Amino acid sequence: MTESTPFRCGHVAIVGRPNVGKSTLLNHLIGQKVSITSRKAQTTRHRVTGIRTTPDTQLIFVDTPGFQTQHRSRLNDRLNRAVTQSLLDVDAVLVVIEAGRTVAADRAVIALLPPHAKAVAALSKIDRIENKNTMLPQIAELAQTFSFEAIVPVSAEREQGLDDLASALRPLLPEGAPLYEQDELTDRDERFLASEFVREKIFRLLGDEVPYATTVAIEHFEHEGKVRRIQATVYVDKASQRAILLGESGARMKDIATRARQDMEQLFGGKVFLEVWVKVKRGWADDESSLKRFGY
């Protein structure tokens, strides 16, 4: 940074339809896994902040849940409110759309943008497009749909276009000092990240029904030096879901816990002792007190 290059710092909401790759993009933009991912839609349920700091810019990304237009519950209503609220609280918006196709759910997200929002569109997963010229009609359509400041093709998995994306967002941020230290990657604490890593493995290892009926609560988190002792409870909606989650003699849950623990140890930089229980709490996704307890 020079005297002629002022430091810029601001918040950028990452929005898009479910399963479009928002969390994967966030993780690669900041160079560390702070937002959970899976191939299933709506894995993200909470606002997760990821911080990318360079010599002249601090981009504070806010990963939001996928905007849900099909399934209704009190939980999904809250997730949708988190998306719309995020659009009002940030300096810029990053709209993630899958390269090669703009569907009705994408247009519904774009329609949420305030008229004067400073927005950039990221066309994700371009590594899956053999002929990049096929994206041109999509880019033209998006330019007609909203006054995007830029439309940037990217591939998070292959680290393509990420610097271009950051450069497109930089001028949209206000001038000002950084809000976080240079080595900070997220404002979420380890307790929250631990619960998310357990939930991610459930999404990755189970079928379509069970993951959406689960939530994870951290009952105990003890930190001694580089060692962390964590006790978590997975809540499901039905006894049958509990049986599926546990697997034969608890084998499936043990696999989930092992994989979650390995992710925690990599991010936290120390040994983790993790215990996980599974309990039934019927109707939690439509129960106000349960939603508040689980942080929704």
C-alpha distance (Angstrom), angle and dihedral (degrees) to the residues before:
residue distance angle dihedral
M1 . . .
T2 3.81 . .
E3 3.77 132.7 .
S4 3.80 88.2 -96.6
T5 3.80 92.1 51.0
P6 3.80 108.4 66.5
F7 3.79 119.9 -154.8
R8 3.79 113.4 -107.5
C9 3.79 126.4 -159.4
G10 3.78 131.2 174.3
H11 3.78 150.2 129.2
V12 3.80 123.3 -87.0
A13 3.82 121.4 -167.9
I14 3.80 114.8 -145.3
V15 3.80 108.5 -148.8
G16 3.78 136.3 170.3
R17 3.77 144.3 124.0
P18 3.82 118.8 -64.3
N19 3.82 117.3 -71.0
V20 3.79 96.2 11.4
G21 3.82 94.1 125.1
K22 3.82 104.0 -98.4
S23 3.80 96.5 140.3
T24 3.81 94.1 44.8
L25 3.79 89.2 51.2
L26 3.81 91.7 49.8
N27 3.80 92.6 50.3
H28 3.80 92.5 51.8
L29 3.80 93.9 43.9
I30 3.80 90.8 58.8
G31 3.80 97.0 32.7
Q32 3.80 96.9 -122.9
K33 3.80 138.2 77.4
V34 3.81 109.2 -105.1
S35 3.82 100.1 137.1
I36 3.79 120.9 57.5
T37 3.78 121.8 -121.5
S38 3.78 140.4 -166.0
R39 3.79 138.5 153.3
K40 3.79 89.9 -103.6
A41 3.77 120.0 94.6
Q42 3.79 121.9 -105.1
T43 3.78 98.0 17.3
T44 3.82 89.6 147.7
R45 3.81 113.0 74.8
H46 3.80 102.7 160.4
R47 3.77 135.6 54.5
V48 3.80 104.7 -99.4
T49 3.78 120.9 -169.3
G50 3.80 121.6 -146.3
I51 3.81 121.2 -175.2
R52 3.82 125.8 -149.0
T53 3.81 113.8 -173.3
T54 3.81 125.4 -173.7
P55 3.82 129.8 167.6
D56 3.82 92.2 -84.9
T57 3.82 105.7 20.6
Q58 3.79 142.8 48.7
L59 3.80 112.8 -165.4
I60 3.80 111.2 -167.9
F61 3.79 104.6 -163.0
V62 3.79 121.0 -160.3
D63 3.81 111.3 -157.7
T64 3.80 109.4 -154.0
P65 3.82 132.8 -165.8
G66 3.79 116.5 -91.1
F67 3.81 109.0 -90.8
Q68 3.81 105.6 -106.4
T69 3.82 118.9 -146.1
Q70 3.81 100.9 163.3
H71 3.82 114.8 45.0
R72 3.79 120.1 52.5
S73 3.79 128.0 -156.9
R74 3.77 134.6 129.1
L75 3.78 87.8 -97.3
N76 3.81 93.3 54.1
D77 3.81 91.1 44.5
R78 3.80 88.3 56.0
L79 3.79 91.9 47.3
N80 3.80 91.2 52.0
R81 3.81 90.6 48.8
A82 3.81 88.4 53.0
V83 3.81 88.7 57.2
T84 3.80 96.2 48.7
Q85 3.81 92.4 43.8
S86 3.80 91.0 51.4
L87 3.80 90.2 57.4
L88 3.80 89.7 60.4
D89 3.80 96.3 46.5
V90 3.82 102.1 53.3
D91 3.78 140.6 76.6
A92 3.80 95.6 -133.7
V93 3.80 140.5 6.9
L94 3.79 129.1 -133.6
V95 3.80 110.8 -157.2
V96 3.80 112.4 -161.3
I97 3.81 116.4 -153.2
E98 3.78 126.6 171.2
A99 3.79 111.6 -107.9
G100 3.80 115.1 -110.3
R101 3.79 99.0 25.9
T102 3.78 137.8 52.3
V103 3.80 110.2 -166.4
A104 3.80 133.4 -171.6
A105 3.82 91.9 -94.2
D106 3.83 89.4 57.0
R107 3.79 90.8 51.6
A108 3.81 89.7 49.8
V109 3.81 89.3 56.9
I110 3.81 92.5 47.4
A111 3.81 89.0 50.7
L112 3.82 88.5 60.4
L113 3.81 92.1 62.6
P114 3.80 114.5 107.7
P115 3.84 109.4 -113.3
H116 3.80 94.2 -110.8
A117 3.81 97.4 38.4
K118 3.80 117.0 138.6
A119 3.78 100.3 -127.3
V120 3.80 138.8 172.2
A121 3.80 122.9 -165.8
A122 3.79 119.3 -141.4
L123 3.79 116.0 -159.3
S124 3.79 100.4 -149.9
K125 3.81 133.4 -156.0
I126 3.82 95.1 26.5
D127 3.81 88.4 157.9
R128 3.81 86.0 76.7
I129 3.82 92.3 58.0
E130 3.81 112.7 86.5
N131 3.81 97.3 -173.7
K132 3.80 107.7 41.9
N133 3.83 90.6 -166.5
T134 3.80 88.2 73.5
M135 3.83 87.1 72.7
L136 3.81 93.0 63.7
P137 3.84 96.4 84.7
Q138 3.81 89.4 48.0
I139 3.82 91.4 51.0
A140 3.83 90.3 48.9
E141 3.80 91.3 50.2
L142 3.80 92.8 49.2
A143 3.81 90.9 49.7
Q144 3.79 88.4 55.9
T145 3.81 93.6 45.7
F146 3.82 97.5 54.9
S147 3.80 138.2 -0.3
F148 3.80 96.1 -107.4
E149 3.79 115.4 -175.6
A150 3.80 88.0 -139.0
I151 3.80 140.6 -10.1
V152 3.81 110.5 -143.4
P153 3.84 125.9 -173.5
V154 3.82 111.1 -141.2
S155 3.78 143.3 171.9
A156 3.79 112.0 -158.2
E157 3.81 93.7 -172.3
R158 3.82 92.2 54.2
E159 3.82 95.6 36.0
Q160 3.82 91.3 -120.7
G161 3.80 121.6 154.3
L162 3.80 95.7 -1.2
D163 3.80 95.3 120.8
D164 3.81 89.7 46.6
L165 3.78 88.9 51.8
A166 3.81 92.8 50.5
S167 3.81 89.7 47.8
A168 3.81 90.9 52.4
L169 3.80 91.2 51.7
R170 3.82 97.1 45.2
P171 3.85 98.9 77.8
L172 3.82 89.9 50.8
L173 3.82 91.7 64.6
P174 3.81 124.4 85.9
E175 3.78 121.2 -110.6
G176 3.78 111.5 -100.8
A177 3.79 147.7 111.4
P178 3.82 120.8 -69.2
L179 3.80 116.3 -88.4
Y180 3.82 94.6 -151.1
E181 3.78 136.0 42.5
Q182 3.80 116.5 -94.0
D183 3.81 94.3 -107.8
E184 3.82 96.3 47.5
L185 3.80 113.3 109.5
T186 3.82 102.6 176.3
D187 3.78 141.6 7.9
R188 3.79 91.7 -138.8
D189 3.81 116.4 104.7
E190 3.80 126.6 -125.9
R191 3.80 92.4 -104.2
F192 3.80 90.9 60.7
L193 3.81 93.1 43.7
A194 3.81 90.9 50.8
S195 3.82 91.8 55.5
E196 3.80 91.1 47.3
F197 3.81 93.5 51.3
V198 3.82 90.4 54.1
R199 3.80 90.9 48.8
E200 3.80 91.9 48.0
K201 3.79 92.2 57.2
I202 3.80 90.1 50.7
F203 3.81 89.5 54.3
R204 3.78 92.3 46.5
L205 3.81 98.9 46.0
L206 3.81 104.4 36.9
G207 3.80 136.3 66.2
D208 3.77 128.0 -98.4
E209 3.81 101.0 -81.3
V210 3.78 108.3 47.3
P211 3.84 102.8 52.5
Y212 3.81 94.4 60.3
A213 3.81 90.8 52.5
T214 3.81 92.6 55.3
T215 3.76 136.8 86.5
V216 3.79 130.4 172.1
A217 3.80 128.9 -134.3
I218 3.80 123.9 -170.4
E219 3.80 105.8 -137.8
H220 3.81 97.6 179.4
F221 3.81 133.1 15.1
E222 3.80 118.4 178.0
H223 3.80 122.4 177.8
E224 3.80 119.0 -164.1
G225 3.80 114.2 170.5
K226 3.80 105.3 -56.6
V227 3.80 93.1 -20.8
R228 3.81 122.5 95.5
R229 3.80 125.0 -168.2
I230 3.78 111.8 -161.4
Q231 3.79 132.1 -178.0
A232 3.81 116.9 -168.8
T233 3.79 134.9 -179.8
V234 3.78 122.9 -152.5
Y235 3.81 111.8 -152.3
V236 3.80 120.4 -155.5
D237 3.79 133.0 -177.3
K238 3.82 100.5 -126.3
A239 3.79 139.4 30.5
S240 3.82 89.5 -123.6
Q241 3.81 89.2 58.2
R242 3.78 90.2 51.5
A243 3.80 89.9 54.8
I244 3.81 91.5 50.6
L245 3.78 91.7 47.6
L246 3.80 93.6 50.0
G247 3.80 95.7 45.1
E248 3.79 123.5 -166.9
S249 3.80 109.5 -20.8
G250 3.81 88.7 -13.3
A251 3.82 92.9 -64.7
R252 3.80 96.8 135.8
M253 3.80 93.6 49.7
K254 3.79 90.0 47.9
D255 3.81 89.6 54.2
I256 3.81 91.2 48.9
A257 3.81 91.8 49.6
T258 3.80 92.9 47.3
R259 3.80 93.5 52.3
A260 3.81 92.1 45.2
R261 3.81 90.9 49.6
Q262 3.80 91.4 52.1
D263 3.82 91.1 53.7
M264 3.80 90.7 48.3
E265 3.79 92.7 51.0
Q266 3.80 91.0 50.8
L267 3.81 94.0 50.1
F268 3.82 98.2 36.8
G269 3.80 94.5 43.1
G270 3.81 96.8 -133.3
K271 3.80 147.4 70.1
V272 3.81 117.2 -62.3
F273 3.80 127.1 -161.0
L274 3.80 106.8 -162.5
E275 3.81 128.8 -172.6
V276 3.80 120.1 -176.6
W277 3.82 129.7 -169.8
V278 3.81 128.7 -173.6
K279 3.81 121.4 -141.0
V280 3.80 135.4 174.5
K281 3.81 118.9 -120.8
R282 3.78 108.9 169.6
G283 3.80 118.4 -141.8
W284 3.82 95.6 3.1
A285 3.82 92.9 145.7
D286 3.83 90.4 60.8
D287 3.81 97.6 37.9
E288 3.81 116.1 98.2
S289 3.80 95.9 -153.8
S290 3.80 92.3 49.3
L291 3.79 92.7 48.2
K292 3.79 90.8 51.9
R293 3.80 91.7 48.0
F294 3.80 91.7 51.0
G295 3.80 92.5 49.0
Y296 3.81 101.1 -107.4
